[in-house]
Amino acid sequence: MSLTEKITKCLSDAVKNKEAAGISVLIRRHDEDLCFASAGMSDITGKRPVERDSIFRLYSQSKPITAAAAMILVDRGMLDLQTGADQYLPGFRNPRVVNADGSVEPALRAPWVLELLGMTAGLSYPDADAAGQYAARVFEADQEKIAQGGGMDTITFCNKLGEQPLAFQPGTGWRYSTCADILGAVIEAVSGKRFGQFLQEELFEPLGMKDTAFWVPEEKRERLVTCYKRTVNGLEEFNSMHLAVGIYDRPPAFESGGAGLVSTLDDYAAFARMLMNKGEYHGRQILSRAAVEYMTAPQLPTAIQSQMWDSLGGYNYSCLMRICDRPGACSVFARKGEYGWDGWLGTYFINLPDDDVTFLLYQNVTDAGTAAVTRKCRNLLAAELY
């Protein structure tokens, strides 16, 4: 069997097992297709199959794009990695830390931009602990406003997050959090442009990413895949907001750098190719070589790296991406130096620089991240390549 046939069977088996409604994979090598495969439906009720140009909700796969946008400003001398978020967002000017017993004390300083890029800022997503509950209140308040047709803008939302106590002193731990959202607001403050406008002008237009944005206009909406969640009765449609994201029929007030973008396989492949080419894309230098090498170099010291999720065994972290530094500890046939990230709805990307390969898998089922089908397909690719 060819690689495409093997991966198609793997995807079909996952759909048959109701792991997802529809899944597609694109593998590019030397800037050419090595494999495209798909299985299942983008919408079960409408019986619409997944297509190569289907539009998926990226959720956390938005984060590497946000990191690249920050690097553009660093390249231009407009953003200093050791500057505190309080220099751009007044909500961070009186930083505090919440202790395990719920007491709150002053933080030593506000998080640096560097720490936003490394998830070491002390910020939180909505969670069960005290810091997570403070963050949850901000998200819940905004989601109420969004449901009513409004919502806080990016800087207002992130200032509200900045007013909440941190989970730990900046730079002393690792916690997956709202760092990318705050970074988007910093980019907006530094550039003087709305975050989405900056992305459009500096990344999406130069890279030809015509279907990547924070919302989906009416003429493209039929290509937006339906979101599903797994239940004991099979797959059910999921139409709720998550992390103040989920309404795509209009430009959002809050442009979430951590979760808000939609995209297609080919659009994201263009972004991945730019990184693979050390910042160059079709003759245009989008990022400096130095910026890309910085983005893809491990950032965390051993003590902080040990705080990462068990599922990230074998990986370090930098610029909102996993960076493989110990392939033998990974749960896939990994390569040292590979980098990428995934999303809550099962989207996944990885660049394998030593092989000049980009691997993308897109699905649309909640709480997926790096799923079993993703690991199986990655291993099929590895078995073919190595």
C-alpha positions in Angstrom: 0.0 0.0 0.0 1.1 3.5 -0.7 1.5 6.1 2.1 -1.7 7.8 1.0 -3.6 4.5 1.1 -2.3 3.7 4.5 -3.3 7.0 5.9 -6.7 7.0 4.2 -7.4 3.7 5.9 -6.3 5.0 9.3 -8.6 8.0 8.9 -11.5 5.9 7.7 -11.1 3.6 10.7 -11.2 6.6 13.1 -14.3 7.9 11.5 -15.9 4.4 11.6 -15.1 4.3 15.3 -16.7 7.7 15.7 -13.5 9.3 16.9 -14.4 12.2 14.6 -16.9 13.1 12.0 -14.3 13.9 9.3 -10.5 14.1 9.2 -8.1 15.2 6.5 -4.3 15.0 6.3 -1.9 17.0 4.2 1.8 16.1 4.1 4.2 18.3 2.1 7.8 17.6 1.3 10.2 19.9 -0.5 7.2 22.2 -1.0 5.3 19.6 -2.9 2.5 17.2 -1.9 3.6 13.9 -0.5 0.2 12.9 0.6 -3.4 14.2 0.8 -6.0 12.0 2.4 -9.5 12.5 3.9 -12.4 10.5 5.3 -15.8 11.3 6.7 -18.0 14.3 6.8 -17.6 18.0 7.4 -21.3 18.0 8.3 -23.1 14.8 9.1 -26.7 16.1 8.7 -25.9 17.8 5.4 -23.9 14.8 4.2 -21.1 17.2 3.2 -17.7 15.4 2.9 -14.5 16.8 4.2 -12.7 18.6 1.3 -9.2 19.9 0.9 -10.5 23.5 1.2 -12.7 22.8 4.2 -12.4 25.6 6.8 -11.5 24.4 10.3 -11.5 26.1 13.7 -7.9 26.2 14.7 -8.3 27.0 18.4 -4.8 26.6 19.9 -3.2 26.1 16.6 -3.7 29.8 16.3 -0.8 30.3 18.8 2.2 29.7 16.5 0.8 32.4 14.2 0.6 34.8 17.1 4.2 34.0 18.1 5.3 34.7 14.5 3.5 38.0 14.5 5.4 39.0 17.7 8.7 38.0 16.0 7.9 40.4 13.2 7.9 43.3 15.7 11.0 42.0 17.4 12.7 41.9 13.9 11.8 45.6 13.5 13.1 46.7 16.9 9.6 47.6 18.0 9.2 44.9 20.7 11.6 43.9 23.5 11.3 40.4 24.9 12.3 41.5 28.4 9.7 44.2 28.6 6.8 43.7 31.0 3.3 43.4 29.7 2.4 46.3 32.0 4.3 48.6 29.6 1.6 47.9 26.9 -1.4 46.9 29.0 -2.3 48.9 32.1 -4.2 46.0 33.6 -0.9 44.4 34.5 0.5 47.4 36.4 -0.3 46.0 39.8 0.4 42.3 39.4 -0.6 39.9 42.1 -0.2 36.2 42.8 -2.8 33.9 44.4 -1.4 31.4 46.8 -2.7 27.8 47.3 -4.7 28.9 50.4 -6.5 31.6 48.3 -4.6 34.5 49.8 -3.3 37.1 47.4 0.0 38.9 47.5 1.9 41.3 45.2 3.9 39.8 42.4 7.5 40.7 42.0 6.8 42.1 38.6 4.6 41.8 35.6 5.2 39.0 33.1 7.8 39.7 30.3 7.0 39.2 26.6 9.5 36.4 26.7 7.4 34.6 29.3 4.2 35.1 27.3 5.9 33.2 24.5 7.0 30.4 26.8 3.8 30.0 28.9 5.9 30.9 32.0 4.0 34.1 32.7 1.8 32.7 35.6 -1.4 33.3 33.6 -4.3 30.9 33.6 -7.1 29.6 31.5 -10.4 29.0 33.3 -9.8 26.1 35.7 -10.8 24.7 39.0 -8.1 26.2 41.1 -8.1 29.8 42.5 -6.2 31.4 39.6 -8.3 29.5 37.1 -11.5 30.7 38.7 -10.4 34.4 38.5 -9.7 33.9 34.8 -13.0 32.1 34.3 -15.0 35.1 35.5 -13.5 37.2 32.8 -14.3 34.7 30.1 -17.8 34.2 31.4 -18.5 37.9 31.5 -17.3 38.3 27.9 -19.2 35.3 26.6 -22.4 36.8 28.0 -21.7 40.0 26.1 -20.9 38.1 22.9 -24.1 36.1 23.2 -26.0 39.4 23.3 -24.2 40.6 20.1 -21.4 42.6 21.7 -18.2 41.7 23.6 -15.0 43.3 24.9 -12.4 44.3 22.4 -9.0 42.6 22.5 -7.2 45.1 24.7 -10.1 45.6 27.1 -10.4 41.8 27.5 -6.7 41.3 28.1 -6.5 44.2 30.5 -9.3 42.5 32.5 -7.2 39.3 32.5 -4.2 41.3 33.7 -6.1 42.5 36.7 -6.6 39.0 37.9 -4.0 37.3 40.2 -1.4 35.1 38.6 -0.9 31.5 39.5 2.8 31.9 40.3 5.6 34.5 40.1 6.4 35.2 36.4 9.2 33.0 35.1 9.1 30.4 37.9 6.8 27.8 36.3 5.0 26.6 33.2 1.2 26.7 32.8 -0.8 26.5 29.6 -2.8 29.7 29.7 -4.0 32.9 28.1 -0.4 34.0 27.2 -1.1 34.1 23.4 -4.2 36.2 24.0 -2.2 38.7 26.0 0.5 38.6 23.3 -2.1 39.5 20.7 -3.1 42.6 22.7 0.5 43.5 23.0 1.0 43.3 19.3 -2.1 45.5 18.8 -0.7 48.1 21.3 2.8 48.1 19.7 1.7 48.1 16.1 -1.2 50.6 16.5 -3.4 48.3 14.4 -6.1 45.8 15.3 -4.5 42.4 15.9 -6.4 40.9 13.0 -5.4 43.7 10.6 -1.8 43.2 11.6 -2.0 39.5 10.9 -3.8 40.1 7.6 -1.2 42.6 6.3 2.0 41.0 7.7 1.3 37.3 7.4 -2.0 36.2 5.6 -1.7 38.4 2.5 2.1 37.8 1.9 1.6 34.0 2.4 -1.6 33.8 0.3 -3.6 32.6 3.3 -6.9 33.7 1.8 -9.2 31.6 4.1 -7.5 32.4 7.4 -9.2 34.9 9.7 -11.1 35.4 12.9 -14.5 34.9 11.2 -16.0 33.4 8.1 -17.9 35.6 5.6 -21.2 34.3 4.2 -19.8 33.2 0.8 -17.4 30.8 2.6 -19.6 29.6 5.3 -20.6 26.3 3.6 -17.0 25.3 3.8 -16.8 25.8 7.6 -17.0 22.3 9.1 -19.5 21.5 11.8 -18.1 21.0 15.3 -18.9 17.8 17.2 -18.3 16.4 20.7 -18.0 12.7 21.6 -20.8 11.3 23.8 -21.9 7.9 25.0 -24.4 8.0 22.2 -21.9 9.0 19.5 -21.1 12.3 18.0 -23.3 15.3 18.7 -23.1 18.8 17.4 -21.3 21.3 19.6 -22.4 24.9 19.1 -21.4 26.5 22.4 -18.6 29.1 22.9 -15.3 28.0 24.3 -12.7 30.5 25.6 -14.9 33.4 24.3 -14.6 31.9 20.8 -17.3 30.2 18.7 -19.3 32.9 16.8 -17.9 33.1 13.3 -20.6 34.9 11.3 -19.2 38.4 12.1 -15.8 39.9 13.0 -15.3 39.4 16.8 -14.5 42.2 19.1 -12.0 40.0 21.0 -9.6 38.6 18.4 -8.1 35.7 20.4 -4.5 35.1 19.6 -4.7 31.8 21.5 -7.8 30.3 20.0 -9.7 32.5 17.5 -8.5 31.7 14.0 -10.0 29.5 11.3 -8.0 28.2 8.4 -7.5 25.5 5.8 -4.9 22.8 5.2 -3.2 24.7 2.4 -3.3 28.1 4.1 -1.5 26.7 7.2 0.9 24.7 5.0 2.0 28.1 3.5 2.7 29.4 7.1 4.5 26.2 7.9 6.6 26.5 4.7 7.6 30.0 5.6 9.0 28.7 8.9 10.7 25.8 7.2 12.4 28.2 4.8 13.8 30.2 7.8 11.3 33.0 7.3 11.3 33.2 3.4 8.3 32.5 1.3 8.3 32.7 -2.5 11.1 35.2 -2.6 9.9 37.4 0.2 11.5 37.4 3.7 8.6 37.5 6.2 10.7 36.8 9.2 14.4 37.0 9.7 16.4 33.7 9.8 17.4 34.7 13.4 13.7 35.0 14.4 12.8 31.6 13.1 15.9 30.0 14.7 14.9 31.6 18.0 11.3 30.5 17.7 12.3 26.9 17.2 15.0 26.7 19.9 14.1 25.1 23.3 13.4 27.8 25.9 12.6 26.0 29.2 15.2 25.0 31.7 14.9 21.4 33.0 13.2 22.4 36.3 10.4 24.2 34.4 10.3 21.7 31.5 9.4 19.0 34.1 6.1 20.9 34.8 4.8 20.4 31.3 2.0 17.9 30.6 2.9 14.2 30.6 1.7 14.0 27.0 4.5 16.4 26.0 7.2 14.0 27.2 10.3 14.4 25.0 9.4 18.0 24.1 10.6 21.4 25.4 8.6 24.6 24.6 9.3 27.9 22.8 7.3 30.6 21.2 4.0 28.8 21.7 5.1 25.6 20.2 6.5 22.2 21.3 10.1 21.6 20.4 11.4 18.0 20.4 14.7 17.7 22.3 14.4 14.0 23.5 12.8 11.9 20.7 12.9 8.7 22.7 10.6 10.1 25.3 7.9 11.1 22.8 4.7 9.1 22.2 5.3 9.2 18.4 8.3 8.4 16.1 9.6 11.9 16.6 12.7 13.7 15.2 14.9 16.0 17.3 14.3 19.6 16.4 10.7 19.1 15.1 8.3 21.8 16.2 4.6 22.6 16.0 1.3 22.6 18.0 -2.3 21.4 18.0 -5.7 22.6 18.8 -8.7 21.8 21.1 -10.7 20.6 18.1 -8.0 18.2 16.9 -6.1 20.3 14.4 -2.4 19.5 14.4 0.8 20.7 12.7 4.4 19.7 12.8 7.5 20.7 10.8 10.3 18.1 10.5 13.2 20.3 9.4 15.7 17.4 8.9 13.3 15.8 6.4 11.9 19.1 4.9 8.4 17.8 5.7 5.3 19.5 7.0 2.5 17.3 8.5 -1.0 18.6 9.0 -4.1 16.8 10.3 -7.4 18.5 10.7 -10.5 17.3 12.4 -13.3 18.9 14.3 -14.1 17.1 17.5 -13.8 18.8 20.9 -11.2 17.9 23.5 -9.1 16.2 20.9 -5.7 17.9 20.8 -3.1 15.4 19.6 -5.4 12.4 19.2 -4.7 8.7 18.7 -5.4 9.0 15.0 -2.8 11.8 14.8 -0.1 9.7 16.4 -0.9 6.7 14.2 -0.7 8.8 11.0 2.6 10.4 12.2 4.0 6.9 12.8 2.9 5.8 9.3 4.8 8.8 7.9 7.9 8.1 9.9 7.9 4.5 8.8 7.8 5.7 5.2 10.5 8.4 5.6 13.2 7.0 7.9 
